[in-house]
């Protein structure tokens, strides 16, 4: 299953990625972060080097819908 994680660099996003990177049927297609966009997830969290090296992007709903079957919203209360 192709998955996007919106708000990947917050506490919830980080814990979710820690779990789903180990799932054999999950392909992470997009991770977003307004704060760290332009960096890779593993640059922000070096423990994920070689595991989650995707670029952190700004949230683009059309791109996410095109490339993911499921999107996890790991945003602050009220933002989702």
Beta strands, then each sheet from edge to edge (+ up, - down):
strand 1: 2-6
strand 2: 27-32
strand 3: 56-57
strand 4: 70-73
sheet 1: 3+ 2+ 1+ 4+
end
